[in-house]
């Protein structure tokens, strides 16, 4: 994957990038969230992405968040189309006992949050984002080989050209360095469904 093809939607406090690695230093009070439950709108997290019209592909990246130390510090994958249409997946620091592995999907200005608790000593995570037209699958892995499904979702504005990549942020008054490596684009690893057939149209 050519990192030089990626562009900042918003630049972080500091960053470093070469052919093999991207480091993002987050600024305080940065986040992505829209309306649901909390009723606030946060749209200032640094995002580094590339554009594609390819309908079937997978994007893989390894994240290292060893230096996260404040509640909600996070880094992971993102597909940011505009302020009201995007998805993200990450590990969010909670405390010295557990963290939240989760994902957020935002359609037409409303976010959801699907999450599960994981041990606080987990400091790296791989993600794989796969696209099949306007449907998407997010997976995670601790070894970069065996991936587990986090969620399948539909993006209402995700049928045409999209932008996808990485992000990091610190929603509270903190800052940390997130490290991204092993980025690659592959043929779609999310295979076509071969189970129950779609319902036939009733005429």
N, C-alpha and C positions, 0 to 999 in steps of 0.2 A: 504494500500500500504506500502510495506517495503522499507523505505528510505535507509536502509543499502545495498540494491541491486543496488543503483545508484552509478555511478562512474564519476569522473571528467574527461572531455575531456581536459579542461584547468582550473586550479584553479584560483579563484579570489584573489584580494588583501587580503581579510580576509573573513572567513565564520564561521558560526555556524550551527550545525545540530543536531536535536534529533528526536524522533519518531513522532513528531507532526509538526515540523517547520524547515525550512531552511532559514537562513539569509545570503545574499551575499552582501559584500561591494565591489563595483566596483572600478577598477582602471581607471585613465584617458586614453583617446585615445584608448578605446577598442570598438570593433564593429564587425558586420558581414555584409558584402556586397561584391558583385562580379560584377565589370565591368560596367553594364548598366548605361548609361547617365553620371555618375560621372567619369567613366573611371579609378577609383581606385579599389583596392582589399584589403579589411579589413577582417582579419580572426583570431582575437585574443580575442573574447569575452569569458568569462568563461561560461562553459556549464556543467550541471550535468544531467546525463542520465542513463537509464537502457536499456538493450537489450531485444528484443522479436522476435519470429517468428510467433506470433499469427496474423492471417489475419483479424480478426474482433474484435475490442475493442474500448473503449473510455477512454481517460485520462483527468481528471479534476483537476484543481488547482486554488486556490485563490491567487492573487498577491496584495501586499500592497506597493505602491510606494510613500507614503506620503512624504518621505524625498528627492525625486527628485527635483532638482531646477535649472538645467542647460540644455540648449537646447540639445535635443536628448537623455537625460537620459531615460533608458527604461528597462523593465523587463517583462518576459512572458514565453510562452511555446516555445519549439523548438524540431525539429526532425533533428538532425545533423548527416548526413551519412559520409560526408567528406567535404573538403573545397569548393567543387564545386556543391554539392547536399545537400540541406537542406531547411527547412522552419521554419518560426518563426512568432509569433503573440504577440503584446505588445501595451502598451500605451507609446508614446514618449512625454516627456515634451517639450513644445514649448515656452510658456511665461505664465504670470499670468492671461491671458484671455482664452486661449484654449490649448488643447493638441491634438495629433494625435493618434487615435485608428486605428491600421493597421496591415497588414501582408505582409510578403515577402516570395516568393517562388523562389528558385534558382535551376535551372536544367542545368547541364553541363556547369556551370561557368557563367551563366547570371541571374541576380536577377531582379525581378519586385517588385513593391511596390503599394499595394492597401490601401487607407487610407481615413478616414473621420475625421472631426474636432469634438471634444467633449469639454464640459466645463472644465476649469482648476481645478474646485473644486472636480472633480472625482478623488479619491485617491486609490480606490481599484477596482479590476476587476477579475472576474472568466473567465477561458477559458476551452473549451472542444475540444480536438483533437480526431477525430474519424477516424478509418481506415477501409476500405473495399478493401482488397487486395492491389493494388498499387494506389488506389484513396483515397483522404483524404478530410475531412471536418473540418473547423475551426469555432468555435462558441464562443460567449462571453456573459456574463451576469453580471448585477450589483447586483443581489441578490442570485446567486448560484442556482436558481430554474428555471427561465425563460431565456432560451438561444436563441440568435439570430444568424443566419448564417452570417459569415463574408466572407467566400469564400469556394468553392469546387475546388480542384486542383488534378492534376496527377503528380506523381513523377516518372521520367523516371528510376531511380535506386531504387525505393521504393517497389519492389515486394517481396523481400526476407526478411532476417533478418534486422531489423531496430533498431535504437537507438532513444529514445525520452525522454523528460524531461523539464528542466527549464533553463533559462539563464537570465543574467542581464549585462548591459554594459553602459559605458559613452563615447560616441564618441568624445566629446570635453574634455577640461582640467578640469575635475570634478570628483567627487566621491560621491556615496550615498549608503545607505543601503536599499536593496530590501528584502521583507519578503514574503515567500511562505508557505501557510498552506492548509489544507483541501484537500490534494492530495489523489486521489483515481483512481483505474482502475475498469471499469464496462463493462458489455456486451455492444456491439456496439449500441449506441443510435441513430446512423445515419441509418435509416431503408432503406431496399432495395427499389429501384425505382419502382413505380407501375403505372406510367403514360404511355407516348408514348413508344411503343415497339421499340427495336433496329431494324435498317435496316437489311433486309435479304441479305445474300451474293448473288450476281448475278453470275450465272454460265454460 
